[in-house]
Each structure stands twice: as structure tokens, then as C-alpha cells.
Amino acid sequence: MSLFPPANTHTKTAGKLLLIYVATVAVITIIAFYAVSTWINHHLESNLRTQKSRLYGILAAHKKLTENFFEREIITPPVIDLVRRMGKAEPGELPALRDELYSQLANAYKWMTCYGVQQLHFHSADSHSLLRFHAREYSGDDLTNFRPSILKVRNTHQPVHGYESGRIVHGFRHVFPLLDGDTYLGSVEICQSIRRIVSDLGGNTINGDEILYAFILKKADLENKLFPQQFRYYTPSLIDERYRCGSVAQEDGKPVPPKGVNNLSERLHRKLHQTKGIAEKITREEDFILFPIITHNEYAVYFHSIRAIDNTHVAYLIMASDESHLSGLYTKALLGVAMIALLLIFPFRYRYQLEHERQNRIHTAEFLEVISQNMGEGVYATDTSGVISYINQTSCELLGWSAKELIGQNAHNTFHDGHSLTEEECLILKALSSPQETYKGCQQYRRKNGSLFPVEFLSKAMSGDNAVSGVVTVFRDISDQQAREQQQQELTQQLEQANKELSRLARIDALTEVANRRKFDETLTTFWKSASREEKTLSLLMIDIDHFKAYNDQYGHPAGDAALKTVARVLLAACKRPGDIVTRYGGEEFAVLLPNTSLADACLVGQRIQALLADQQIPHSASSVANHLTVTIGAASCHAPQDAFAQKLVDAADECLYKAKTAGRNRIASSKLDQIT
């Protein structure tokens, strides 16, 4: 049967309608392809944002890790003392001091490399290199003209975090000031490797798809920084000659050629180089996406701009994923347009073939039946009494009945649980009384086996001859959707719990499992304000293990760690009130905050600590005080402090500790500061 009437019948009108038909199909095609292109662009931009968000999240986690390492291992009295001595030492004395500093932190540095730390680098107060743990033979060079981050830390005495290229290693750096009171001794930086960042981003896969990646560095940023012998490790990028490929790795403290941060094939590199407009996009130094890049597959290539501490662009992190499936969307869109074009044929035929009206109606009904049976959602129609007059195959599959069993049955009584949903509450039945309204919502449907499942539905009254003839309802099973929502809620709760645990661990000393220096500072401020407000007494014990360095030298660091744990347990046992706070202040030094405690009672706590520790009988043959491990205690207290700095209480206790140590150790010295202002 011809789709259009004979050419000799109303030829002029047919030509106009044919032109309108072609124009309509063309507009629909343009709209469909525009919608597909818009969706693909949104999908790619969403991927770019997701990758960027993951990158920022990983960098934030690494920042937390380095801050914890800095507080636990770097800002300890032995390290600060070494840096102070190195700042005052003659050139001939520096090698020995560097070796001593390296020995002090070698184990900690080795531990940190397991977490992706590529560099631990100490700098002097005048911005010269003191010690590169990753390349000990390079030291003494002036970093003033190469490392803006070091200058910023020196000027502000505040930590600086961000990406920065260096003379050997490039990566995301965390530079911390080293202070002795208010005196700036220099700085130390901890550098996270690009390779570890890429690994944490997902290794070689994201959402199950293989991810190719490369890291290219701006040539202009490298030229004036690298040591001359390092240039051989960097080759021109095949993508853009203004960039270089490479990232220096470390093996046994020695630089080796770049590896592991570039698995883009040479073919894909060259294809990117040949891509029209890529040079202009790279020149903008912003994030961008290229799609499709066709080799044997169709790739989406994401360029993430890496910016230095001063917010200038210095590199690109490139990630490529196979997105061949996106091109299939255009084929599906074309099929959809073809389907719509087929639907549009029938109104044009109807105009010229009135004699075939019955055949056209039958054809249209059959066609709609095919759509209904294959649309993937349940559809059924009821008359004004709620009796089912039509139901599609998808509905039968969802409900467990056959169409023959359902036709003629009351839909409400069959699908709904009468105990949980009455006829008055049924929105589908309400559509009969309000033909102008479209009702939609969620309800429970009952299967043939009696089980209930959630559905999302839409009901609309059908009108004919100016009267309501029934209701059409479209519904779909949302069990999987609700399960996903429940899973998302559970994941959110788990994330919140993990964040709380992370916050707790950030305030606990990893070795002794008592509060750390950060927790001490926070609690001291809180107790100080409370003592001032409630006019109560606040006491502080500063506790130092006698001759602990000699103990470590005599018995080894594992024994020293065990001794620190024992002292921490003794302190917890001696402080019997829930409000007393025991902290590891740094190295072998502990602090105990005693709220609402007089100086005399604080001294009693100190005596109890010394007695309990003596009961432990920890051998210490290298001690000049006793043949077992002992502690010296400085005690200070203040009643109702007003407008004073809490640090004065710390200084007072520290001064008493110094007096007790000077007087021979293994004793308590105390001071009462009622007049702190």
C-alpha cells in the first residue's frame, strides 16, 4: 500500500504538504541531534567535574596526612634543636649535622614514602637547602629564585600548600614553617608524588573503564629551575612542543628517569597533536575536553589545568577514556527521528485517502498497541466503574497475571491492598471525578502471589462525546530506585561516621593513644576560659622522662616506644577524674591538664605519677638519677585567670620543669600564678 496518494490527485496540495512534512522531519532531526550533542557535552563536563572533585578530595586527604606527620615527627624538640644548630653552624660542621638530622627522621621518612611522599626537604632561614632526604648529595643551593612557596612561608610564618615544580622533584607540596617561639629557623616541605595522586584517582580504571593518562609540564616553568643534569630526563611532548613529559622518581634516594605517569599511547599523543584547535585550547591554560579523538577507539580526553601556588598554570594532567558508546546515541537518535517521521506520515495520508479511513484507524491502533506492548512501562485502562478494559504485556509481567485474567476485573480491588489503601484514598479513582486533572504519585501494588511492590504512576481520565469514558494509568516498578536511594542514605551515614572518626584520630597520638599536641592546645583554651568564667583553679603538669635520649641509645628505639606507651598508661592511671586530660606534648614530654584542681592537689597527682612509674621498675642503666625510668615534673596553677594568655600557664609549668631538672631530676617543682594578667 502506497504511503501517499497517486500523483495525479490534488498534486499541488500534495506537494505543499510534502514540503511541510520534509521540513518538519528536518526540524525534528536537528532538535534530536542537538539534544544528543547537548547530553554528550553535559556527560563529558560532568566527568570532568567528577575527576576534578576527586582530585581535590585526594589532595585534601594528603594534606591531612602531611599535617599529622609534621605535628608528630617534625615539630619535636630534637628536630627543632638540630635545625637551630644547623642555622648557626659553620660550613664544615653542616655535613655531620645533616647526617644526624637524616638519622633522626630516616624511619619516619621511609614510612611516609609508603603513602606517596616523594620528598622531605629542610630549608634554612635564608632559603637555602639544608637537607634533601630524596637526594642528600644536593644541598646548600639557594632556592630564593626557584621556590616562591619557601619565600611565602618565610614572610608569613604560615604553611603553604599547592603544586610547585622544583629543581629535582615536582608535585603537590606542603611547606611548613619551623619556629622556635617567635624565631623563624627555616622551613620543611613534604611533597606528594604525581604518580601517587594518579594512583589514588583510580589507578587504571574509573567506573570500570580503562583510563589512560599523562602529565605534561610547561617548558617555561622548568627551564630556570631544574639542575642542569636533570634536563635529560625530560622530553618534548608530542602533544605540544611548549610542554615536556616526565616526572622524576626516586629509588634509594637517587633520581631516575621518569616513569609511571604516562600510559597514553604514542598514537594517541600524535592524534592529539593533529587535532584542530588543540594549540589554542592549551594556550588558554584552562580545563578543557576533546571528543572524539579517534584511534582504534573513540576517546574523550580531559585536560586538567594544574596551577602553582601563585595560581599560574604550570602543567596539565591528561586523562583519556574510551567513550565509543556515545557515538551510538546519534544512531539511536536517527532511529527515533525515523519513528517520529513514520508517525507523521499518517495525518498526511488521512487527508487524501478518506476512503481508507477504516484501514488507517486499524493501522494506527495496531501501531499504538506495539508501542504500548514494548514501551517498558505498565499501561492499563479502566472504564468509569474501575473495571479493566485494556492492559499491556509489561503490566502483566510486573503483576504476575495474564491479560485474560485481568480484563474485566476491578483494578482497585485487584492491585491494591484494601487494608492500607481505601477507595477514597486511591488517586487513580479520583481521576474519574476530576477529568481535567492529571494524578501522579507512588503507591503499593499487589502481585498475583500477594506480595507488594512500590510503583510510580500517572493517571488521566479519558473523555469521549463530552463525557468521561474511563481512566488510563501508566506505572513503573520503583523497587530498584528505592533500594538505590536507601543505599545512598546508608553510604552518606557511613561517610559522616568516617569523618567523625577521622576528626578523632587527628587529635590522638598514634604511638601512645593519648591526646596529641593539637588536642592539648584546644583543651587548654577551653579549660582556661571555663576557669575564668567559673572562677575556678586550673593546674598543669609538664612531665619529662629523665635521660630519655640515653635510654633510646642504650635500649633502642623500639624499647623507647614501649617506654613511652607505659608512661602514658601510668599518667592515665594516676589521673582518676574523667575531666583530667593526658596529652603527649612532644617527644618524651607529656602534659596533664587538671581543671578545678589546686596546686597542692596537682602536686599529689604528680607524686602519684612518680610512684606508679617507680612500681613499673623499667630498667634505665644509663640514667644518672636512678637505675629505673623516672620523670621530672613541673607544676603550675592559676585561680580564676582574667584577660591573660593561656600560654603563660604553659610557660610557668615549663619553667618549673626546667628548675626541677636543674635541681637533679626525678622531682617536682611547682609555682602558683594567682596574679596572671
SVG drawing of the C-alpha trace seen along z (x, -y; Angstrom):
<svg xmlns="http://www.w3.org/2000/svg" viewBox="-21 -42 106 59">
<polyline fill="none" stroke="black" stroke-width="0.4" points="0.0,0.0 1.4,-3.4 2.3,-5.8 1.0,-8.7 -2.0,-9.1 -1.4,-9.0 0.5,-12.0 -2.4,-13.0 -4.7,-13.6 -4.5,-17.1 -0.9,-17.4 -0.4,-20.9 -1.7,-20.4 0.2,-17.2 3.4,-19.0 2.9,-21.6 2.1,-19.0 5.1,-17.0 7.3,-20.1 5.8,-20.8 6.4,-17.1 10.0,-17.2 10.6,-20.5 9.0,-19.1 11.2,-16.0 14.3,-18.1 13.5,-20.3 12.9,-17.2 16.2,-15.8 18.1,-19.0 16.4,-19.1 17.2,-15.4 20.8,-15.7 21.2,-18.9 19.7,-17.2 22.1,-14.3 25.1,-16.7 23.9,-18.6 23.6,-15.4 27.0,-14.2 28.6,-17.6 26.9,-17.5 28.1,-14.0 31.7,-14.9 31.6,-18.0 30.2,-16.0 33.1,-13.6 35.5,-16.5 33.9,-17.9 33.9,-14.5 37.6,-13.9 38.4,-17.4 36.4,-16.9 38.1,-13.6 41.5,-15.2 40.7,-18.0 39.4,-15.3 42.6,-13.3 44.8,-16.4 42.8,-17.4 43.3,-13.9 47.1,-14.1 47.2,-17.5 45.7,-16.0 48.2,-13.2 51.2,-15.6 49.9,-17.9 49.7,-14.9 53.2,-13.8 54.5,-17.3 53.0,-17.6 54.0,-14.1 57.5,-13.8 58.9,-17.2 58.0,-19.8 59.6,-17.8 62.3,-19.2 65.2,-17.1 64.4,-18.1 63.9,-21.8 67.2,-21.7 69.0,-20.2 67.6,-22.8 68.6,-25.6 72.1,-24.2 72.4,-23.9 71.4,-27.5 74.3,-28.6 76.8,-26.0 80.0,-26.7 80.1,-25.2 82.4,-22.5 80.0,-21.4 77.0,-21.0 77.7,-17.5 77.7,-15.9 74.5,-17.8 72.8,-16.7 73.7,-13.1 72.3,-13.5 69.0,-15.0 68.7,-12.3 69.2,-9.6 66.6,-11.3 63.9,-11.1 65.0,-8.3 62.4,-5.8 59.6,-8.3 60.6,-9.3 60.6,-5.7 57.2,-5.2 55.8,-8.3 57.1,-7.1 54.7,-4.2 51.9,-6.9 53.2,-8.5 55.5,-11.1 58.3,-11.7 60.3,-14.4 61.2,-15.6 63.2,-18.8 64.5,-21.1 65.4,-24.7 67.4,-27.3 66.1,-30.6 67.8,-32.3 66.0,-29.9 69.0,-27.6 68.6,-23.9 69.6,-22.2 68.9,-18.6 67.0,-16.7 66.1,-13.3 65.4,-12.2 68.8,-13.4 71.2,-14.0 74.1,-14.9 72.2,-18.1 72.4,-20.7 73.4,-24.2 71.9,-25.7 70.0,-29.0 66.3,-28.4 65.2,-32.1 64.8,-32.4 63.2,-28.9 60.7,-28.3 58.1,-31.0 56.4,-28.8 59.5,-28.9 59.6,-32.7 55.9,-32.9 56.4,-30.7 59.4,-32.8 57.4,-36.0 54.2,-34.9 55.3,-32.1 52.2,-30.2 52.0,-26.8 51.7,-26.9 50.0,-24.0 49.9,-23.5 51.6,-22.4 55.1,-23.6 57.9,-22.4 61.4,-22.1 65.0,-21.6 64.6,-17.8 61.1,-16.8 57.7,-18.2 54.5,-17.6 51.9,-18.9 53.9,-20.4 53.1,-21.1 55.6,-23.7 55.6,-24.3 57.5,-26.9 59.9,-25.8 59.6,-28.1 61.4,-28.3 58.9,-30.5 58.7,-33.6 62.1,-32.9 62.0,-31.6 64.5,-28.8 63.6,-27.8 61.0,-25.6 60.4,-22.0 58.4,-20.7 56.7,-17.3 56.0,-16.6 53.3,-14.3 54.2,-12.5 52.1,-12.9 52.2,-9.1 50.5,-8.6 47.9,-11.2 47.1,-9.5 47.0,-6.1 44.6,-7.4 42.4,-8.9 41.5,-5.3 44.6,-3.6 43.9,-2.5 40.1,-2.5 37.2,-4.8 33.7,-3.3 35.1,-0.1 36.5,-1.8 40.2,-1.9 41.7,-5.3 44.8,-6.5 46.7,-9.4 49.7,-11.6 51.3,-14.5 53.0,-17.3 54.9,-20.2 55.2,-23.6 58.7,-24.1 59.0,-27.7 58.4,-26.7 61.1,-24.0 63.9,-25.9 65.1,-28.1 64.6,-25.6 66.0,-22.2 69.6,-21.3 71.4,-21.0 71.9,-17.3 68.1,-16.8 67.2,-18.1 68.0,-14.7 65.0,-13.2 62.5,-15.4 61.5,-15.0 59.3,-17.3 55.6,-16.4 54.2,-15.0 51.0,-17.0 52.6,-20.5 56.3,-21.5 55.8,-24.1 55.5,-21.2 57.7,-18.4 56.9,-14.9 58.3,-13.4 58.3,-13.3 61.4,-12.3 61.0,-9.2 63.2,-8.2 65.0,-4.9 67.3,-4.6 67.4,-8.4 68.8,-8.7 66.9,-10.4 66.0,-8.1 64.3,-8.7 60.5,-9.5 58.2,-6.5 54.6,-5.5 52.8,-8.8 52.3,-8.4 50.5,-5.5 49.0,-7.4 50.0,-5.6 52.2,-7.4 49.5,-7.0 47.0,-8.9 49.7,-11.5 50.2,-12.2 46.4,-12.2 46.0,-14.9 48.8,-16.9 47.0,-16.8 43.6,-17.7 42.4,-21.1 42.3,-23.8 44.2,-22.0 47.1,-24.5 44.6,-27.4 42.9,-25.5 46.2,-24.7 47.3,-28.3 44.2,-29.3 45.7,-27.3 42.3,-26.1 40.4,-22.8 39.0,-21.5 37.7,-18.3 38.4,-16.9 35.9,-14.4 36.0,-12.3 39.7,-11.5 39.6,-8.5 42.4,-5.9 41.2,-2.3 38.5,-3.6 36.8,-6.9 38.3,-8.6 37.3,-11.5 40.4,-13.3 40.2,-15.5 42.8,-18.2 43.0,-19.3 45.0,-22.5 47.4,-22.2 48.1,-25.6 51.0,-26.6 50.8,-28.2 50.6,-31.7 47.7,-30.4 49.6,-30.4 49.2,-27.5 52.3,-25.2 51.1,-21.7 48.3,-19.5 47.1,-16.3 45.6,-14.5 43.1,-11.6 41.6,-9.7 38.7,-7.2 37.1,-5.1 33.7,-6.7 32.9,-4.8 29.4,-4.1 28.5,-7.8 28.5,-7.8 25.8,-5.1 23.5,-7.8 23.4,-9.5 22.3,-6.3 19.5,-5.9 18.5,-9.5 18.3,-8.9 16.1,-5.8 13.9,-7.9 13.6,-10.6 12.7,-7.9 10.0,-6.6 8.5,-10.1 8.7,-10.6 6.7,-7.4 4.1,-8.7 3.8,-11.9 3.0,-10.1 -0.4,-9.0 -2.0,-12.5 -0.8,-13.4 -2.2,-10.2 -5.5,-10.6 -6.1,-13.9 -6.0,-12.3 -7.3,-8.9 -10.7,-9.3 -11.8,-6.1 -9.2,-4.3 -10.2,-5.8 -11.1,-2.4 -7.8,-0.9 -5.9,-3.9 -7.6,-3.7 -6.8,0.1 -3.2,-0.6 -2.9,-3.3 -4.4,-1.2 -2.1,1.7 0.9,-0.6 0.0,-2.1 -0.5,1.4 3.1,2.2 4.3,-0.9 2.3,0.0 3.5,3.5 7.1,2.5 7.5,-0.7 8.9,0.9 6.2,-0.6 2.9,0.8 -0.2,-0.7 -3.8,0.2 -7.2,-1.4 -10.4,-1.2 -14.0,-2.2 -16.0,-4.5 -16.6,-1.7 -12.9,-0.9 -13.1,2.3 -10.0,3.1 -10.7,2.8 -7.1,2.9 -3.7,3.9 -0.3,4.2 2.2,7.1 4.6,5.1 1.8,4.7 1.1,8.5 4.8,9.3 5.1,6.9 1.8,8.1 2.1,11.8 -1.3,12.2 -2.2,12.8 -4.2,10.2 -7.0,12.7 -7.2,13.0 -7.2,9.2 -9.6,8.0 -13.0,7.4 -11.6,7.3 -11.9,4.3 -8.4,2.6 -8.6,1.2 -9.6,4.5 -7.1,6.5 -4.0,4.3 -4.4,2.6 -4.2,3.9 -7.6,2.9 -6.3,2.7 -3.7,0.0 -5.5,-2.0 -9.2,-2.6 -11.1,-3.6 -11.4,-7.2 -7.6,-7.4 -6.9,-6.0 -5.7,-8.8 -6.4,-6.7 -10.2,-6.5 -10.1,-10.3 -9.2,-10.9 -12.7,-9.8 -14.2,-12.7 -11.7,-15.3 -11.2,-14.7 -9.2,-17.9 -6.6,-16.8 -3.6,-14.5 -2.8,-12.5 0.6,-11.1 2.3,-9.7 3.6,-6.5 1.5,-3.5 1.9,0.1 0.6,2.6 -0.2,6.2 1.1,9.1 -0.8,12.3 1.2,14.1 0.1,11.5 3.5,9.7 3.5,5.9 5.9,3.7 6.2,-0.1 5.2,-1.8 5.3,-5.4 2.1,-6.1 0.4,-8.7 -3.4,-8.6 -5.6,-10.7 -9.2,-10.5 -10.3,-9.7 -13.1,-11.8 -15.4,-11.0 -18.6,-12.7 -18.2,-15.3 -18.2,-12.7 -15.6,-10.7 -15.2,-7.3 -12.5,-5.8 -9.0,-6.3 -5.6,-5.4 -2.8,-4.6 0.9,-4.4 3.1,-2.9 6.6,-1.5 8.2,0.6 10.5,-1.6 11.8,1.1 15.4,0.7 15.2,-3.1 14.2,-3.0 16.9,-0.4 19.5,-2.8 18.1,-5.7 18.4,-3.6 21.9,-2.5 22.8,-6.2 21.5,-7.1 23.5,-4.4 26.6,-5.4 26.1,-9.0 25.7,-7.9 28.9,-5.8 30.7,-8.8 29.6,-11.0 30.8,-8.4 34.1,-8.1 34.6,-11.9 33.9,-11.9 36.4,-9.1 39.0,-11.0 38.5,-14.1 39.0,-12.0 42.2,-10.3 43.6,-13.7 43.7,-14.6 45.1,-11.3 48.9,-10.5 49.3,-7.4 52.0,-5.8 50.7,-6.3 47.0,-6.7 46.6,-9.7 45.7,-13.2 48.2,-14.9 49.5,-18.5 46.6,-19.8 44.1,-18.4 46.2,-19.9 46.0,-23.4 42.3,-23.1 41.5,-21.8 43.8,-24.3 41.9,-27.2 38.6,-25.7 39.7,-25.0 41.2,-28.4 38.0,-30.2 36.0,-27.9 38.3,-28.6 38.0,-32.4 34.2,-32.2 33.5,-30.0 36.3,-31.4 37.9,-28.0 41.6,-26.9 43.3,-25.3 46.5,-23.3 49.0,-22.0 51.7,-19.3 54.6,-19.3 56.3,-15.9 59.6,-14.9 61.2,-11.4 64.6,-11.7 67.6,-11.0 65.3,-9.6 67.7,-10.1 70.3,-8.0 67.5,-5.4 67.0,-5.2 70.7,-4.9 71.1,-2.2 68.0,-0.1 67.0,-1.1 64.0,-2.9 61.5,0.0 62.2,0.1 61.8,-3.7 58.4,-3.5 57.3,-0.8 58.5,-3.1 56.5,-6.0 53.4,-3.8 54.0,-2.7 54.4,-6.3 51.2,-7.2 49.3,-4.4 50.8,-5.4 49.5,-9.0 46.1,-7.8 46.0,-5.6 47.2,-8.5 44.6,-10.9 41.4,-9.4 38.8,-12.1 37.0,-12.0 37.8,-15.7 41.6,-15.3 43.4,-15.4 46.6,-13.5 48.5,-14.5 51.7,-13.8 53.2,-17.2 56.1,-16.3 58.9,-13.7 59.4,-12.4 57.4,-15.2 53.8,-14.9 51.3,-17.4 48.4,-16.8 45.6,-19.4 43.8,-19.3 40.6,-21.5 39.3,-22.7 42.5,-21.4 44.6,-23.3 48.4,-23.4 48.7,-21.1 46.4,-18.5 48.2,-18.8 51.5,-18.0 49.8,-15.0 48.9,-13.8 52.5,-14.3 53.7,-12.3 51.2,-9.5 52.6,-9.5 56.2,-9.1 55.1,-6.3 53.2,-4.4 56.0,-4.7 58.5,-3.5 56.3,-0.5 56.8,0.4 60.6,0.8 61.6,0.1 65.4,0.6 67.4,-2.5 71.1,-1.8 72.1,-4.9 70.3,-7.3 72.3,-9.3 69.1,-9.6 68.1,-6.0 68.5,-2.5 64.9,-2.6 62.9,-5.0 61.9,-8.2 60.2,-11.5 60.7,-15.1 57.5,-17.3 56.9,-21.0 53.5,-22.0 51.8,-25.3 48.3,-26.5 46.2,-29.7 42.9,-30.7 40.3,-32.5 42.6,-33.9 41.4,-37.2 42.4,-38.6 45.6,-36.5 47.1,-34.2 46.8,-30.5 50.4,-30.1 51.6,-31.8 50.4,-28.8 52.4,-26.5 55.4,-28.8 55.2,-28.7 54.9,-24.9 57.8,-24.6 59.9,-26.9 59.2,-24.7 60.1,-21.7 63.4,-23.3 64.1,-24.1 63.3,-20.5 65.6,-19.1 68.4,-21.6 67.9,-20.5 68.7,-16.9 65.6,-15.4 63.1,-12.9 61.4,-15.5 58.5,-18.1 58.9,-21.8 55.7,-24.0 54.5,-27.5 51.2,-29.3 50.2,-32.1 47.2,-33.7 48.0,-37.1 48.4,-36.3 47.3,-39.3"/>
</svg>
